């Protein structure tokens, strides 16, 4: 398994995310809420209300 580069940070959203939103919407949330660059090489993880679906934006 090839892992991420050593300087990669992993951000996990603690709240519930509406998974009907697409990647562009998730990227906008990363920019507005975390004030981070969604295309900066870090991994952002989101979960749905039931916890049955997890997605990432990297």
LOBASE-976340 format. One line per 4 residues: number of its first residue (from 0); their letters; for each residue x, y, z of N, C-alpha, C, O. Coordinates in pm, whole numbers, plus 50000, padded with zeros to 5 digits. Atoms other than C-alpha are relative to their C-alpha. Last residue first. Example, Ala and Ser with C-alpha at 12.3 -4.5 7.8 and 13.67 -1.06 7.14 Angstrom:
% LOBASE-976340
1	SA	49918/49881/49994/51367/49894/50714/49923/50109/50073/49974/50220/50090; 50089/49881/50000/51230/49550/50780/50090/50120/50000/50194/50118/50066
This chain:
% LOBASE-976340
57	XXXX	49854/49980/49999/49179/51489/49856/50048/50037/49865/50168/50058/49845; 49965/49903/50105/48808/51499/49943/50149/50020/50011/50197/50081/50106; 49884/49913/49978/48696/51201/50141/50017/50092/49881/49976/50061/49770; 49934/49963/50125/48376/51011/50179/50115/50092/50034/50122/50151/50142
53	XXXX	49888/49909/49976/48219/50817/50461/50062/50030/49866/50084/49940/49785; 49930/49956/50120/47880/50651/50440/50107/50102/50039/50079/50202/50105; 49982/50115/50090/47712/50443/50709/50078/50035/49875/50119/49946/49800; 49864/50052/49982/47753/50700/50984/50029/49883/49910/50131/49815/49927
49	XXXX	50003/50134/49941/47378/50747/50995/50140/49945/50029/50155/49848/50104; 50073/49999/49873/47397/51125/50939/50003/49863/50070/50023/49857/50192; 50142/49969/50010/47665/51110/50668/49934/49986/50138/49999/49951/50236; 50089/50115/49978/48040/51132/50716/49855/50045/49990/49823/50163/50008
45	XXXX	50135/49962/49960/48316/51365/50586/49917/49875/50021/49944/49771/49959; 50093/50111/49990/48694/51319/50554/49867/50048/50057/49864/50121/50157; 50114/49956/49921/48936/51586/50428/49895/49890/49998/49854/49846/49890; 50117/50087/50014/49280/51476/50306/49891/50050/50095/49918/50073/50213
41	XXXX	50046/50061/49877/49559/51731/50251/49876/49916/49973/49815/49928/49866; 49931/50125/49973/49736/51800/49920/49959/49932/50130/50010/49824/50160; 49864/49982/49949/49652/52169/49885/50073/49872/50038/50183/49879/50093; 49913/50060/50101/49346/52125/49661/50147/50006/50043/50237/49992/49960
37	XXXX	50041/50138/50022/49092/52187/49939/50086/49926/49897/50077/49804/49886; 50005/50022/50144/49291/52496/50044/49961/49854/49974/50038/49764/50006; 49888/50074/50058/49210/52563/50408/49980/49986/49851/49868/50003/49801; 49909/49900/50060/48988/52821/50579/50128/49933/49950/50238/49986/49967
33	XXXX	49864/50026/49951/48835/52538/50784/50101/50103/49955/50211/50111/50008; 50002/50037/49859/48476/52657/50748/50142/49983/50056/50175/50039/50160; 50069/49905/49914/48480/52854/50422/50012/49966/50148/50034/50056/50229; 49949/49864/50012/48745/52673/50218/49936/50093/50102/50006/50172/50165
29	XXXX	49862/50000/49952/48664/52322/50340/50057/50142/49997/50125/50184/50091; 50007/50008/49854/48294/52390/50294/50139/50001/50061/50162/50064/50165; 50040/49867/49952/48360/52506/49936/49991/50001/50152/50028/50100/50215; 49881/49914/50010/48552/52182/49867/49968/50140/50050/50052/50202/50115
25	XXXX	49911/50037/49891/48254/51983/49996/50126/50085/49999/50175/50125/50105; 50059/49949/49877/48024/52175/49763/50086/49966/50121/50103/50049/50210; 49981/49855/50003/48254/52109/49467/49944/50064/50125/50003/50158/50179; 49865/49966/49957/48272/51742/49565/50025/50151/49997/50101/50202/50080
21	XXXX	49889/50055/50076/47899/51702/49540/50135/50044/50053/50144/50112/50155; 49918/49895/50060/47626/51763/49792/50119/49935/49931/50171/49833/49977; 50056/49971/50132/47390/51470/49841/50078/50112/49932/50070/50129/49810; 49922/50066/50104/47620/51360/50123/49941/50016/49860/49999/49970/49762
17	XXXX	50100/50044/50098/47472/51615/50362/50075/49942/49881/50136/50017/49804; 49995/49935/50131/47750/51629/50620/49892/49942/49910/49871/49821/49906; 50065/50077/50106/47715/51549/50990/50002/50082/49871/49979/50203/49873; 50144/49988/50017/47960/51703/51231/49950/49913/49888/50025/49840/49824
13	XXXX	50066/50060/49884/48306/51594/51342/49849/50008/49989/49778/49933/50057; 50113/49917/49960/48466/51654/51002/49926/49931/50113/49888/49814/50100; 50124/50076/49989/48797/51467/50992/49891/50093/50049/49903/50153/50156; 50102/49923/49928/49108/51647/50863/49871/49918/50000/49825/49876/49894
9	XXXX	50132/50059/50019/49411/51438/50760/49904/50075/50091/49923/50080/50213; 50084/49996/49881/49739/51625/50717/49864/49940/49966/49815/49956/49854; 50144/49995/50024/49994/51529/50451/49925/50000/50133/49952/49918/50220; 50052/49872/49952/50357/51614/50537/49850/50016/49976/49797/50126/49992
5	XXXX	49979/49980/49857/50480/51254/50516/49937/50129/50052/49895/50134/50168; 49870/49942/49964/50335/51190/50171/50006/50034/50149/49903/50051/50214; 49985/49859/50037/50024/50972/50159/50139/50050/50036/50208/49990/50119; 50062/49903/49910/50055/50595/50181/50018/50142/49950/50091/50166/49853
1	XX	49928/49874/50006/50129/50343/49908/49924/50102/50084/49808/50131/50056; 50083/49883/50000/50000/50000/50000/50088/50124/50000/50183/50134/50078
